[in-house]
Amino acid sequence: MDIIKYFLTATVLLSFMSSCAQTKKAPSTDSTTSMNDTRSLLGDAFKAISEEEIKMHLKYLSDDKLQGRAPGSEGIDMAAEYIASQFEEYGLEPAVDGSFYQEFSMVGVELTGDNSIAFTKDGKSVQLEYFVDYMKETGLQVEHVEVDAELVYVGYGIQAPENDWDDYKGVDVTGKVLLILVNDPPSDDPNHFGGEALTYYGRWTYKYEKAAEMGAVGAILIHTDESAGYGWKVITGSWSGEQSALGLNENSPPQLSLRSWLSADAAEKLFSSTGFTLSDMQEKAARQDFTPIPTGINVKTTIKSKIRTIKTKNVIGIIRGTDPLLSHEMILWTGHYDHLGIGAANSEGDSIYNGAWDNASGISAILIMAKVAVKLKYDLRRSILVMALTAEESGLLGSKYYSENPVYHLATAKALFNIDAINLWGETTDLIPLGYKRSTMEAFLAQIAKNYRITLKPDQSPGKGFYFRSDHFPFAKAGVPAVSIDSGNDYVGRDQEWKESTVDAWIDANYHQPSDEYDENWDYSGVVQLARFVLHVTYNIASADSTPEWNDGQEFKEARLKSLEEYRNLE
């Protein structure tokens, strides 16, 4: 099905009647008539979208010669050069003092030597195996760390006064290793934390941050497939090999000597030594009156690491709007171009984590979108900032760095669309813009979705916290209204059985694995569909009289208000 037909139908022609091109004002998003001129403008521009060109980008970015695009590798430098060259060829302007590169340094930490952790209770050892049962690293960015401490179970490890929840209850955990469940405490109350939706309290990053803040020397997180939304092999794939972080300094928050993940089976072994089961401990942690439980288990480990400074870069281009009053305002497109590099080999001996789907696919879409947007630049009131971000797989570090060191003040960022690991299996009748109901972005998206006969759906697994897992999140924390466009589930001409046996099965087998490789059989019509949709919504926001803002009650609204106030004071 060719989605360009939606621009040519009488329904869409009628819906496009009241807009205008160039610097004229676009209608408000609740208008039932819309852009006659836009019909031909976008229709002509969309002819530049080529499936073959998308395929070319994806194939190059996921080639073995790019070595999995790990930060600090020759392969990721090749990827950055390729993206910058495409920006230049398409006509984007360098966004960073005459350069496409926002360069910065990270610290790479890679385990060396013995990876064991000794768990003992009453002089008896609980036998667990690295990689099979647990993963480990240090957050200290030093070559040698010794940990020898008692293990204390702290349930979900959350302090959330607005939810009247405190798992620590004043217990001093200084110098302890904490055993922590991921996710929020379960409840049938829709007002409890985020209801069905995971809050930041449930994210693994929060658990480590809070444990360090409380003075713990280490934290071990219990992984279950159900709570994470993915299997143990994703943990091993993500946490093996070199790990990267922004460099620590005197202003950095406290860090843990030991950061570890534990499989559900291994957690059962540990808890059985205390006379309990994992289920018992989960039930205890679900109670509001839970208090930390000393396990009597001692944790002892030596962590030896190789430390190096990693120079990396975000790749950023800009398509400038033409309205003299609004061109300083921007719509942001983000996607990460890094992946996991070279790590543990699979059963076929392949150790290159190519990241074709995650996220060469998203960058390929952004590149073709940028090509089209340049053709529209004389009709844009606001600008578009196009960002290929590094080190997402290392903890959203490229987006975190930019949000803390923006080239343009974040108050000028009026909306953000993130594209990460997108649909390579054909067109869908739905899209899932993660977080779209958090802001007035919903109205802009709904208008175009109606024109395209696409159904917008909220996060289908709100308890898994997908909104916190990609590069839009640091921007959202900093106040920028942001969505991440996720693939739909209803494939044109296909049933759910096909989707589960084809799409879901592929993702389950290949996500964060060396087998995430370029496939000649992929269907790029879904990429084209998404590119056109985001381009059209971007065009409307770039031309509108008003721009998206967070809805009342959203946790990011306060940061937005502070950012706007700071910017006003600069003027």
C-alpha positions in Angstrom: 0.0 0.0 0.0 1.4 3.4 -1.0 0.8 6.0 1.6 1.3 8.8 -0.8 -2.3 8.1 -1.9 -3.4 9.7 1.3 -2.2 13.0 0.0 -4.1 12.5 -3.2 -7.5 11.5 -1.9 -10.4 13.9 -1.8 -10.6 13.6 2.0 -7.1 14.8 2.5 -7.5 17.6 -0.1 -10.5 18.9 1.9 -8.6 18.6 5.1 -5.7 20.7 3.8 -7.6 23.8 2.7 -6.7 26.5 5.2 -2.9 26.3 5.5 -0.3 28.3 3.6 3.3 27.9 2.6 6.4 29.8 3.5 6.0 32.3 6.4 2.2 32.4 6.6 0.6 31.2 9.8 -0.7 27.7 10.0 -4.1 26.9 11.4 -4.5 25.8 15.0 -4.5 22.1 15.5 -8.3 21.9 16.2 -9.1 23.2 12.7 -11.2 20.8 10.6 -9.9 22.3 7.4 -6.3 22.3 6.5 -3.6 22.8 3.9 -4.5 23.0 0.2 -1.0 24.3 -0.6 0.6 21.7 1.7 -0.9 18.9 -0.3 1.2 19.6 -3.4 4.1 20.9 -1.3 4.5 17.7 0.8 3.5 15.5 -2.0 6.3 16.8 -4.2 8.8 16.7 -1.4 7.9 13.1 -0.4 8.9 12.0 -3.9 12.5 12.3 -2.6 11.8 9.4 -0.1 13.5 6.4 -1.7 13.3 2.9 -0.2 16.5 2.1 -2.0 18.3 5.0 -0.3 17.0 4.0 3.1 18.3 0.5 2.4 21.7 1.9 1.4 22.0 3.8 4.6 21.0 0.9 6.8 23.2 -1.6 5.0 26.3 0.6 5.3 25.7 1.6 9.0 25.3 -2.1 10.0 28.2 -3.5 8.0 30.8 -5.6 9.8 33.5 -3.1 9.0 31.8 -0.6 11.4 32.5 -3.1 14.2 29.2 -2.6 15.9 29.6 1.2 16.3 30.7 1.2 19.9 31.8 4.6 21.3 35.5 5.1 20.9 35.9 2.6 18.1 37.1 3.2 14.6 33.7 1.9 13.4 31.6 4.6 15.2 33.9 7.3 13.7 33.2 5.9 10.3 29.5 6.0 11.0 29.7 9.6 12.3 31.7 10.6 9.1 29.1 8.9 6.9 26.2 10.7 8.7 27.9 14.1 8.5 28.7 13.6 4.8 25.0 12.8 4.2 23.9 15.9 6.1 26.3 18.0 4.0 25.2 16.4 0.7 21.5 16.9 1.6 22.1 20.6 2.4 21.9 20.8 6.2 24.0 23.4 7.9 26.6 22.4 10.5 25.0 23.2 13.9 28.1 23.4 16.2 30.3 26.4 15.5 30.7 25.5 11.8 30.9 21.8 12.5 28.5 18.9 12.4 30.2 17.4 15.5 29.5 18.0 19.2 32.6 16.3 20.6 33.0 15.2 24.2 34.8 12.6 26.3 33.6 9.6 28.2 35.3 7.0 30.3 35.4 3.4 29.2 35.6 0.7 31.9 36.2 -2.9 30.9 36.5 -5.8 33.4 39.8 -7.7 33.4 40.8 -10.8 35.4 38.6 -12.6 37.8 34.8 -11.8 37.4 33.7 -13.9 40.4 31.5 -12.7 43.3 31.6 -14.8 46.5 28.2 -15.1 48.3 28.5 -16.8 51.6 26.1 -17.4 54.5 27.1 -19.0 57.8 30.4 -20.1 56.2 28.7 -21.8 53.3 29.1 -20.6 49.8 26.1 -20.0 47.4 27.5 -21.1 44.1 26.7 -18.6 41.3 28.4 -18.1 37.9 29.4 -14.9 36.1 27.4 -14.3 32.9 25.0 -17.2 33.6 23.7 -15.9 37.0 25.0 -12.4 37.4 26.8 -9.5 35.7 29.0 -7.0 37.5 30.9 -3.7 37.1 32.0 -0.7 39.1 30.7 2.8 38.9 33.9 4.3 40.3 36.0 4.6 37.1 39.1 3.2 38.8 41.3 0.2 38.1 40.9 -1.7 41.3 37.9 -2.0 43.7 37.4 -4.3 46.7 34.0 -5.0 48.1 33.4 -7.1 51.3 30.0 -6.3 52.8 26.7 -7.6 54.1 23.8 -8.0 51.7 20.7 -6.2 52.7 17.4 -6.6 50.9 15.6 -3.3 50.4 12.6 -4.3 48.3 12.1 -1.9 45.5 14.7 0.6 46.9 12.4 3.6 46.5 11.9 6.8 48.5 8.8 8.5 47.0 7.2 10.9 49.6 4.5 12.0 47.2 3.4 8.4 47.2 3.9 7.9 50.9 6.5 5.3 50.2 9.9 4.7 51.8 11.6 1.3 51.5 14.5 2.4 53.6 12.5 3.5 56.7 15.5 5.3 58.2 17.7 2.2 58.3 21.4 3.0 57.8 22.7 1.0 54.8 26.0 2.8 54.7 28.7 0.4 53.5 26.2 -2.4 52.7 25.5 -4.1 49.4 21.8 -3.7 48.6 19.6 -6.3 46.9 16.8 -4.6 44.9 13.8 -5.4 42.8 13.3 -3.4 39.6 10.0 -1.7 38.7 7.5 0.0 40.9 5.6 -1.7 43.7 2.5 -3.4 42.3 -1.0 -2.1 43.1 -4.5 -2.1 41.7 -4.8 1.6 42.6 -4.5 3.8 39.4 -3.2 6.6 41.6 -0.4 4.5 43.1 2.8 5.7 41.5 2.0 5.7 37.8 -0.8 3.2 37.9 -0.1 0.7 35.1 2.7 3.0 33.8 6.2 2.6 35.1 7.6 5.7 36.8 11.2 6.7 37.0 11.3 5.2 40.5 11.0 1.8 38.8 13.9 2.3 36.4 17.2 0.5 37.1 19.1 3.8 36.8 17.1 5.2 39.7 17.8 2.1 41.9 21.6 2.6 41.5 21.4 6.3 42.0 19.3 6.0 45.2 21.5 3.2 46.6 24.6 5.4 46.1 22.8 8.4 47.7 22.0 6.2 50.7 25.7 5.4 51.2 25.6 1.8 50.0 28.9 0.4 48.6 27.1 -1.8 46.1 23.7 -2.7 44.6 22.5 -5.9 43.0 19.3 -5.7 40.9 17.1 -8.7 40.4 16.1 -9.3 36.8 13.0 -11.1 35.8 11.8 -11.3 32.2 8.4 -10.1 33.2 9.6 -7.0 35.1 12.1 -6.0 32.4 10.2 -6.9 29.3 13.2 -8.8 27.9 15.2 -11.8 28.7 18.5 -12.4 30.6 20.4 -12.5 27.3 19.7 -8.8 26.8 21.4 -8.1 30.2 24.5 -10.2 29.3 24.7 -8.6 25.8 24.4 -5.1 27.2 26.7 -5.5 30.2 29.5 -7.5 28.7 32.5 -5.8 27.1 33.4 -2.2 27.8 30.9 0.0 29.6 30.9 3.8 29.1 29.9 6.8 31.2 30.4 10.5 31.3 33.5 11.3 33.3 33.2 11.9 37.1 34.3 15.1 38.8 33.9 16.9 42.1 30.3 17.8 41.2 29.2 14.3 40.3 26.7 12.4 42.4 28.0 9.5 44.6 28.8 6.2 42.8 28.7 2.6 43.7 31.8 0.4 44.0 29.7 -2.6 42.8 26.8 -2.5 40.3 25.4 -5.9 39.5 22.5 -7.7 37.9 21.2 -11.0 39.2 19.0 -13.5 37.3 15.7 -14.6 38.8 17.1 -18.2 39.2 20.1 -16.9 41.0 17.9 -14.8 43.2 16.0 -17.9 44.1 19.3 -19.6 45.1 20.3 -16.7 47.3 16.9 -16.3 49.0 16.6 -20.1 49.6 19.7 -19.8 51.8 17.7 -17.5 54.0 14.6 -19.7 54.1 12.6 -17.7 51.7 11.7 -17.7 48.0 11.8 -14.9 45.5 8.0 -14.8 45.6 8.0 -14.5 49.4 10.4 -11.5 49.1 8.4 -9.9 46.3 5.3 -10.1 48.5 7.1 -8.5 51.4 8.4 -5.7 49.2 4.9 -4.9 47.9 3.7 -3.8 51.4 3.9 -0.1 52.3 5.2 -1.1 55.8 8.2 -3.0 54.3 11.5 -2.5 56.1 15.0 -3.5 54.9 15.9 -7.2 55.7 19.4 -8.2 56.5 20.1 -11.4 54.7 23.1 -12.6 56.6 24.8 -13.1 53.3 28.2 -11.7 52.8 29.2 -10.3 49.4 32.9 -10.3 48.5 34.4 -9.4 45.2 37.4 -7.8 43.5 36.8 -5.7 40.5 39.7 -5.0 38.2 39.1 -2.8 35.3 40.9 -1.3 32.3 40.1 2.4 32.2 40.4 4.6 29.1 39.2 8.0 27.9 36.8 7.8 25.0 36.4 10.6 22.6 33.0 10.5 20.9 30.6 12.9 19.2 27.0 13.7 18.5 26.4 14.5 14.8 24.1 17.6 14.5 22.8 19.5 11.5 20.2 22.2 11.2 17.6 23.1 8.7 16.8 26.8 9.3 13.3 28.2 9.2 12.6 31.5 7.4 10.4 33.4 9.8 12.5 36.1 11.4 10.5 36.0 14.6 10.4 32.2 14.9 13.4 30.6 13.2 15.3 30.5 16.5 12.7 28.0 17.7 13.2 24.4 16.8 11.7 21.0 16.4 14.3 18.3 17.3 14.7 14.9 15.6 16.8 12.4 17.5 18.1 8.9 17.1 21.2 7.1 18.3 23.8 5.8 15.8 25.9 3.8 18.3 25.5 0.1 19.2 27.2 -2.4 21.4 30.4 -3.0 19.4 32.2 -6.3 19.8 31.2 -8.5 22.7 30.5 -12.0 23.6 30.2 -14.4 20.6 27.0 -16.2 19.8 26.8 -20.0 19.0 28.0 -19.2 15.5 31.1 -17.4 16.7 29.9 -14.0 15.6 30.9 -11.3 18.1 30.0 -8.2 16.2 26.8 -6.6 17.4 25.9 -4.8 14.2 22.7 -3.1 15.4 20.9 -3.0 12.1 17.5 -2.7 13.6 18.8 -1.0 16.7 19.4 1.6 15.5 20.8 1.8 12.0 17.1 1.7 11.0 16.2 4.8 12.9 19.2 6.8 11.6 18.4 5.7 8.0 14.9 7.1 8.5 16.2 10.4 10.0 18.6 10.8 7.1 15.9 10.5 4.4 13.6 12.8 6.5 16.4 15.4 6.6 16.8 15.2 2.8 13.1 15.9 2.4 13.0 18.6 5.0 15.7 20.6 3.2 13.3 20.7 0.2 10.7 22.3 2.5 13.0 24.8 4.3 11.7 27.9 2.6 8.2 27.0 3.8 9.2 26.4 7.4 8.7 29.1 10.0 10.7 27.3 12.7 13.9 25.4 12.3 14.6 21.6 12.5 17.6 20.4 14.5 18.6 16.9 13.3 20.6 14.9 15.8 22.4 11.6 15.5 23.3 10.8 19.1 26.1 8.7 20.4 26.3 6.4 23.5 22.6 5.6 23.9 23.4 2.0 24.6 25.8 3.2 27.3 23.0 4.9 29.2 21.6 7.6 27.0 24.9 9.5 27.4 24.9 11.4 24.1 21.5 12.8 24.8 22.4 13.4 28.4 25.5 15.3 27.4 23.6 17.5 24.9 20.7 18.2 27.3 23.3 19.4 29.9 25.5 21.2 27.2 23.0 22.3 24.6 24.2 24.1 21.5 20.9 26.0 21.5 19.0 26.8 24.7 16.5 24.0 25.4 13.7 26.6 25.8 13.9 27.0 22.0 13.2 23.3 21.5 9.5 23.2 21.0 9.0 19.5 20.3 11.1 16.4 19.9 10.6 13.3 17.9 12.8 10.3 18.7 13.2 7.4 16.3 14.7 4.2 17.6 14.6 0.6 16.2 11.7 1.1 13.8 9.4 -1.0 11.7 11.1 -3.1 9.0 8.2 -5.4 8.2 5.7 -3.3 6.3 3.0 -0.6 6.8 0.7 -0.6 9.8 -2.7 1.0 10.5 -1.5 2.2 13.8 1.5 4.0 15.5 2.5 4.2 19.1 4.1 7.6 20.0 5.4 6.9 23.5 4.5 9.7 25.8 2.1 11.5 23.4 -0.6 11.9 26.0 1.8 13.7 28.3 1.6 16.9 26.4 -0.4 18.9 23.9 1.7 17.2 21.2 -1.3 14.8 21.1 -3.4 17.3 19.1 -0.8 17.7 16.4 -0.3 14.0 16.1 -4.0 13.2 16.1 -4.7 15.7 13.3 -2.2 14.0 10.9 -3.1 10.5 12.1 -6.7 11.2 11.0 -5.5 12.3 7.6 -3.4 9.2 7.2 -6.1 6.9 8.6 -3.7 5.8 11.3 -4.8 5.0 14.8 -2.7 6.4 17.6 -2.2 4.0 20.5 -0.6 4.6 23.9 2.2 2.5 25.2 1.0 -1.1 25.0 3.2 -2.2 27.9 3.2 0.8 30.2 4.6 -1.2 33.1 7.9 -1.8 31.2 8.9 1.8 31.2 9.7 2.2 27.5 9.4 5.9 27.8 12.5 6.1 29.9 14.7 3.9 27.6 15.7 6.0 24.7 17.2 9.4 23.8 14.2 11.5 24.2 14.1 11.0 27.9 17.1 13.2 29.0 15.4 16.0 27.0 12.1 15.3 28.6 13.7 15.5 32.0 15.1 18.9 31.0 11.6 20.0 30.0 11.4 19.5 26.3 8.0 18.1 25.1 9.1 14.8 23.6 7.7 11.6 22.1 9.4 8.5 20.8 7.7 7.1 17.7 7.3 3.3 18.2 6.1 0.9 15.5 2.5 -0.1 15.3 1.2 -3.6 15.9 -1.5 -3.9 13.2 0.3 -4.7 9.9 -1.7 -4.1 6.7 -2.9 -7.4 5.3 -1.6 -9.4 8.2 -3.1 -10.9 11.3 -1.8 -11.0 14.9 -0.5 -14.5 14.5 1.7 -13.4 11.7 2.9 -10.4 13.7 3.8 -12.6 16.7 5.5 -15.3 14.7 7.4 -13.0 12.4 8.0 -9.6 14.0 7.9 -10.4 17.7 9.9 -13.6 17.2 12.6 -11.8 15.3 12.9 -9.2 18.0 13.0 -11.8 20.8 15.7 -13.7 19.0 17.9 -10.8 17.8 17.5 -7.7 20.0 21.0 -6.8 21.4 22.5 -9.9 19.8 25.1 -10.3 17.0 22.3 -11.6 14.8 20.7 -8.1 14.6 22.1 -7.8 11.1 21.1 -6.4 7.7 18.4 -8.5 6.0 17.7 -8.3 2.3 14.1 -9.4 2.9 13.1 -6.4 5.1 10.1 -4.3 3.9 10.9 -0.6 4.0 7.3 0.6 3.4 6.8 1.0 7.1 9.9 3.2 7.3 8.5 5.4 4.5 5.2 5.6 6.3 6.8 6.7 9.5 9.0 9.2 7.8 6.1 10.9 6.0 4.1 11.0 9.2 6.8 12.6 11.3 7.7 15.0 8.5 4.1 16.1 8.3 3.6 16.6 12.0 6.9 18.5 12.1 5.8 20.7 9.3 2.6 21.6 11.2 4.4 22.4 14.4 7.0 24.4 12.6 4.2 26.4 11.0 1.8 26.7 13.9 0.9 29.7 16.0 1.3 27.7 19.3 3.6 24.8 20.1 3.3 21.8 22.4 3.6 22.0 26.2 3.4 19.5 29.0 0.0 18.8 30.4 -0.7 19.8 34.0 0.5 17.2 36.5 3.4 15.9 34.3 6.6 15.6 36.2 8.6 17.4 33.5 6.4 20.5 33.4 8.3 22.2 36.2 11.6 21.8 34.4 10.0 23.3 31.3 8.8 26.3 33.2 12.3 26.9 34.7 13.9 26.6 31.3 11.5 29.1 29.8 12.1 31.5 32.6 15.8 31.2 32.4 15.7 31.9 28.7 13.5 34.9 29.1 16.1 36.3 31.6 18.8 35.9 28.9 16.9 38.0 26.4 
